Amino acid sequence: MNIVLEYIKYRWNAKGRHGTHSPFIYDLVDKCFAITLNVSFRDQRNKLFQQLSADKTVIHVKDHGAGSRKMNNERSIQQLFRNSSSKGKYGELLYKLAAHYKPLRILELGTSIGIGTIHLQYGSTTADITSVEGCPETYSKALKTFKFMKSEGLSVVNCSFDEFLQSYEGESFDLVFVDGHHEGSALLHYLFELKSFTHNDTIFVLDDIRWSDSMLDAWNRIISSSDFHVTIDLFRMGIVIPRKQQRKEHFTLKL
């Protein structure tokens, strides 16, 4: 896959706040995307970022999925931070989605070092958040992130995604962030398995939809699927929502 060509195609098709006539999308762009971070959270988060960007501690990462194209299994915290999609505008997107839609129950598949998790939690401080991380050493580092951020009320589970989904017996999730495995077939598999634990208005946020040919192929299949009537391309991330009451539409939006 030619990522440069993909980006050019995305930019060509992407619309801003006045480029769509869908009330749901207009609300998303005009209100949700316009939310700003809480100042105290932003300041504490930036202190965390300074620490992580300078942390050369090496851990052994146990990948249950496709792994990394850039790093081997021995990775520094500094490297994990540098390659996280959640440290910039996409992390802030998670915060904004949680703040605007106020989900009661959030599931994150792929905690990593906890950057996406803290954005979700501080976006919706009353949400019940469950985050799943398969690698024991990465899981331990995430716990340190949560301690630094004084994050409370999180349920962080150290197991594979499949183990969690096979054993989960709780209520449906209102927002699901899938950030792991990075194989198209696995992404489709998890979305299928999640049907039992989600509902018509669940917001699915999918990371790295252009990570590989298989991920892009899976994303295109999701766009065509009758399971999701709203699909939104944000280049690195995609948002999909069943919303059966809405006419099926696909949007490519600027973030």
C-alpha positions in Angstrom: 0.0 0.0 0.0 1.2 3.5 -0.9 0.5 5.5 2.2 1.4 8.8 0.5 -1.1 8.1 -2.3 -3.7 7.1 0.3 -3.2 10.4 2.1 -3.6 12.4 -1.1 -6.8 10.5 -1.9 -8.1 11.2 1.7 -7.3 14.9 1.6 -9.0 15.2 -1.8 -12.2 13.6 -0.5 -12.2 15.1 3.0 -14.9 17.6 3.9 -15.0 20.2 6.7 -17.9 21.4 8.9 -19.9 22.8 5.9 -19.3 20.0 3.5 -22.0 17.6 4.7 -25.8 17.8 5.0 -26.2 15.0 7.6 -27.5 16.4 10.9 -25.6 13.7 12.8 -22.4 14.5 11.1 -22.9 18.2 11.4 -23.3 17.8 15.2 -20.2 15.7 15.3 -18.1 18.2 13.4 -19.6 21.4 14.7 -20.0 20.4 18.4 -17.9 17.4 19.2 -14.8 18.3 17.3 -14.9 21.8 18.7 -14.5 20.7 22.3 -11.3 21.7 24.0 -9.3 19.8 26.6 -9.7 20.5 30.3 -6.7 22.7 31.2 -5.7 20.8 34.3 -5.9 17.5 32.4 -3.9 19.0 29.5 -1.1 20.3 31.8 -0.8 17.0 33.7 -0.9 15.0 30.4 1.9 17.1 29.0 4.0 16.4 32.0 3.4 12.7 31.4 4.3 13.1 27.8 7.6 14.7 28.7 8.4 11.7 30.9 7.4 9.1 28.4 9.3 10.8 25.5 12.5 10.6 27.6 12.0 7.1 29.1 14.6 4.7 27.6 13.5 1.8 29.8 13.3 -1.3 27.6 10.5 -3.8 28.0 9.7 -7.1 26.2 6.5 -6.6 24.2 4.4 -9.7 23.7 2.4 -9.1 20.5 -0.8 -11.1 20.0 -1.4 -9.6 16.6 0.6 -8.5 13.6 3.3 -6.7 15.7 5.1 -3.6 14.7 6.6 -2.9 11.3 9.1 -0.5 12.9 10.2 -2.1 16.1 11.2 -5.6 17.4 9.9 -7.1 20.5 12.4 -5.3 22.7 11.1 -1.7 22.8 11.8 1.3 24.9 8.9 3.3 26.5 10.2 6.2 24.4 9.6 4.2 21.2 6.2 3.1 22.3 5.3 6.7 23.0 6.7 8.0 19.7 4.6 5.5 17.7 1.3 6.0 19.7 -1.5 7.5 17.6 -3.2 8.7 20.8 -0.6 11.4 21.8 -1.8 13.9 19.2 -5.1 14.9 17.6 -6.4 11.4 17.6 -6.0 11.1 21.3 -7.8 14.4 21.7 -10.5 12.9 19.4 -11.1 10.2 22.0 -11.4 12.8 24.7 -13.9 14.8 22.6 -16.0 11.8 21.7 -16.2 10.8 25.4 -17.0 14.4 26.5 -19.7 14.9 23.8 -21.5 11.6 23.8 -21.0 10.8 27.5 -20.9 7.0 27.1 -21.7 5.2 30.4 -19.5 2.1 29.5 -16.3 2.2 27.4 -14.2 -0.7 26.2 -10.7 -0.3 24.9 -9.0 -3.2 23.2 -5.3 -2.4 23.4 -4.2 -0.4 26.4 -0.6 -0.1 25.4 1.0 2.5 27.8 -2.4 4.0 28.6 -2.4 7.2 26.5 -5.7 6.6 24.7 -7.2 5.4 28.0 -6.5 8.6 29.9 -8.1 10.7 27.1 -11.2 8.6 27.3 -11.4 8.7 31.0 -10.8 12.4 31.4 -13.3 13.1 28.6 -16.0 11.3 30.5 -15.0 11.0 34.2 -18.2 9.2 35.2 -17.8 6.5 32.6 -17.1 2.9 33.5 -14.0 2.1 31.5 -12.6 -1.4 30.8 -9.2 -1.6 29.0 -7.7 -4.8 27.8 -3.9 -5.3 27.2 -2.4 -8.7 26.3 1.3 -7.9 27.1 2.2 -8.2 30.8 5.1 -5.7 30.7 3.1 -3.1 28.7 0.2 -3.6 31.1 2.5 -2.9 34.1 3.7 0.3 32.4 0.1 1.4 31.8 -0.6 1.0 35.5 2.2 3.5 36.2 0.7 5.9 33.7 -2.7 5.7 35.4 -1.0 6.3 38.8 0.8 9.4 37.5 -2.5 10.7 36.1 -4.4 9.8 39.3 -6.8 7.8 37.2 -9.3 6.0 39.3 -12.2 3.7 38.5 -10.5 2.0 35.6 -10.7 -1.7 35.1 -7.5 -2.8 33.3 -7.4 -6.5 32.3 -4.2 -8.3 31.3 -5.3 -11.0 28.8 -5.9 -11.4 25.0 -8.8 -9.8 23.4 -10.4 -13.1 22.6 -10.1 -14.3 26.2 -11.8 -11.2 27.4 -14.6 -11.3 24.8 -15.2 -15.0 25.5 -15.6 -14.4 29.3 -17.3 -11.0 29.4 -20.8 -11.1 31.0 -21.4 -7.4 31.7 -23.6 -4.8 30.2 -23.3 -3.4 26.6 -20.6 -0.9 25.8 -21.5 2.6 24.5 -18.1 3.3 23.0 -15.5 0.8 21.8 -11.9 1.7 20.9 -10.1 -1.0 19.0 -6.4 -0.4 19.0 -4.5 -3.6 18.6 -3.7 -6.7 16.5 -3.6 -4.7 13.2 -4.7 -7.6 10.9 -7.7 -7.0 8.8 -9.2 -10.4 9.5 -8.8 -9.9 13.2 -10.5 -6.5 13.1 -13.5 -8.1 11.3 -13.5 -10.9 13.8 -13.6 -8.6 16.8 -16.4 -6.5 15.4 -18.4 -9.7 14.9 -17.7 -10.8 18.4 -18.6 -7.4 19.8 -22.1 -7.6 18.4 -23.2 -9.3 21.6 -21.8 -6.6 23.8 -22.9 -3.4 21.9 -26.0 -1.7 20.7 -27.5 0.3 17.9 -25.8 3.5 19.0 -22.5 2.2 20.1 -19.6 4.3 18.7 -16.7 2.1 17.4 -13.4 3.9 17.0 -10.9 1.8 14.9 -7.3 2.7 14.9 -4.7 2.3 12.1 -7.2 1.6 9.3 -4.4 2.1 6.8 -1.7 0.2 8.7 -1.5 -2.4 6.0 -3.3 -3.7 2.9 -5.3 -6.1 5.0 -6.4 -3.4 7.4 -7.5 -1.1 4.5 -9.3 -4.0 2.9 -11.1 -4.7 6.2 -12.0 -1.0 6.4 -13.5 -1.0 2.9 -15.5 -4.1 3.8 -16.8 -2.4 6.9 -17.8 0.6 4.8 -19.9 -1.7 2.6 -21.3 -3.7 5.5 -25.0 -3.4 6.3 -24.0 -3.7 10.0 -23.0 0.0 10.1 -25.1 2.8 8.6 -22.6 5.5 9.6 -18.9 5.1 8.6 -16.5 8.0 9.0 -12.9 8.1 7.5 -10.5 10.3 9.5 -7.4 8.8 7.7 -5.6 7.0 10.5 -8.8 6.3 12.5 -12.3 5.3 11.4 -15.5 5.7 13.3 -18.4 3.4 12.7 -21.9 3.3 14.2 -24.8 0.8 13.5 -27.6 3.5 13.7 -30.1 1.3 11.7 -32.6 4.2 11.8 -30.3 6.3 9.5 -29.9 6.0 5.8 -26.5 4.3 5.1 -23.9 6.9 4.4 -20.1 7.1 4.4 -18.2 10.3 5.2 -14.6 11.4 4.8 -13.9 14.2 7.2 -11.1 16.6 8.1 -10.0 16.3 11.7 
